[in-house]
Every structure is written in C-alpha cells, then in structure tokens.
C-alpha cells in the first residue's frame, strides 16, 4: 500500500486547510484509514481515523481535534482527506496518512497500530 500526502503548508490560526492522501496498492476497501501527526520534539500521535468497509463503519477523533477536524474519504478517487478548521498553533506538526487492513474485533482507533504510512506533509499554524 502506498500513501502520498499533499495540501500541507502555512495557515493562520482560525483559518482552514485540507490535507489529501492518495491511496494505491490496496486489494479492497476493507482498510482502516487514519491521520497521525508529529509535533516538533514530540512523538507521533493519532489524530483521526475511519472505517467504512464491510461489516460496519466507525470513526475516531482525538479529543484535541474534536469539533474542528473532519476525516473523510472518496473511494472513487482512492483519496482520504483531513479538513482542518480553526487550527491552533499547537496543531503545528508533520501530518502522516496511514492505513491498515481491517482487523476483526478492533476499532479503527490509532492505538491499535497501523501498518502503512506516507512520507508526511508539514502543517504550520501561526
């Protein structure tokens, strides 16, 4: 599975930015998809995740972004998105797209681990 992020850059606090992730190489749509980020000097953390494939869907947001960020996907374009509204300075980080095959009995939450990551895209909020 290959993941390529785009859409990062500089944004003013309170503005908006949309990240995109082009997905290729997966055999079907039964994959968990997620966004992680790594702020300067900190460890990588899960931000949002979703699953909409066979067996029912679920969605996850970290408390720090609930109500401000929205994860979505367009299977016809093999692309997932992260809409960032009202970003704050503490959202500054390298953002990574991630994917993992669906695992029975587990939700899409980032704590369960993801197998594939993109190269990352920098988001700077000032």
C-alpha positions in Angstrom: 0.0 0.0 0.0 1.4 3.4 -1.0 0.2 6.7 0.6 1.1 10.2 -0.7 0.0 13.2 1.3 -0.5 16.7 -0.1 -2.0 20.0 0.9 0.2 21.0 3.8 1.6 24.5 4.3 1.2 27.5 6.4 -2.1 28.7 7.7 -3.2 31.3 10.1 -4.9 30.3 13.4 -8.6 30.2 12.9 -8.4 29.6 9.2 -8.8 26.3 7.3 -6.7 23.8 5.5 -7.5 20.5 3.8 -4.9 17.6 3.6 -5.3 14.9 0.9 -3.9 11.4 0.8 -3.7 9.4 -2.5 -4.0 5.7 -1.8 -2.8 3.0 -4.1 -2.0 -0.7 -3.9 -4.7 -1.9 -1.5 -6.6 -5.0 -2.7 -10.0 -3.9 -1.5 -11.7 -1.1 0.5 -11.7 -3.0 3.9 -8.9 -0.9 5.3 -8.7 1.4 8.4 -7.6 4.8 7.3 -6.1 7.4 9.6 -4.2 10.6 10.1 -1.3 10.9 12.5 0.9 13.9 13.4 4.2 14.5 15.0 4.7 17.9 16.6 8.2 19.3 16.9 10.1 17.5 19.6 7.3 15.1 20.4 6.2 11.6 19.5 3.8 10.8 16.7 0.2 10.7 17.7 -3.1 9.6 16.2 -5.5 12.4 15.2 -8.4 10.9 13.4 -9.4 7.6 11.8 -12.3 5.9 10.0 -13.5 2.7 8.5 -16.4 2.4 6.1 -15.9 -1.0 4.6 -17.7 -4.4 5.0 -19.1 -5.1 8.5 -20.0 -1.6 9.5 -18.1 1.6 10.0 -16.6 3.6 12.8 -14.8 6.8 13.3 -12.4 8.2 15.8 -11.2 11.7 16.7 -8.6 12.6 19.3 -10.1 15.0 21.9 -7.7 17.7 20.9 -9.3 18.0 17.4 -12.9 17.0 18.0 -15.3 19.6 16.5 -12.5 21.2 14.4 -11.1 18.5 12.2 -13.1 16.1 9.9 -11.8 12.9 8.3 -13.4 11.7 5.1 -12.7 9.5 2.1 -13.7 9.2 -1.5 -13.3 5.6 -2.6 -14.0 6.6 -6.3 -10.8 8.7 -6.2 -8.9 6.4 -3.8 -8.3 9.5 -1.6 -8.8 10.4 2.0 -8.9 13.9 3.5 -8.4 15.7 6.7 -10.3 19.0 6.8 -8.7 21.3 9.4 -10.9 24.1 10.6 -10.0 26.7 13.2 -6.5 25.3 13.6 -4.4 26.4 16.5 -0.7 26.9 17.0 -0.4 23.6 18.8 -1.7 21.8 15.7 1.7 22.6 14.0 3.2 19.2 13.1 4.2 16.9 10.3 0.9 15.1 9.3 1.0 11.5 8.1 -1.6 9.5 6.3 -1.9 5.9 7.5 -3.6 2.6 6.6 -4.1 -0.9 8.0 -6.1 -3.9 6.9 -9.3 -4.2 8.8 -8.8 -6.3 12.0 -11.8 -8.2 13.3 -12.8 -7.2 16.8 -10.9 -3.9 16.8 -12.0 -0.4 16.0 -10.1 2.0 13.7 -8.6 3.8 16.7 -4.9 4.7 16.1 -3.8 2.9 19.4 -4.4 -0.4 17.7 -1.5 0.2 15.3 -1.2 1.0 11.6 1.0 -0.8 9.0 1.4 1.8 6.3 2.4 5.4 6.4 3.0 8.2 3.9 6.1 10.4 3.8 4.3 13.2 5.7 3.4 16.8 5.0 4.3 19.8 7.1 1.5 22.0 8.6 2.5 25.2 10.3 -0.1 27.3 12.1 0.8 30.8 13.1 
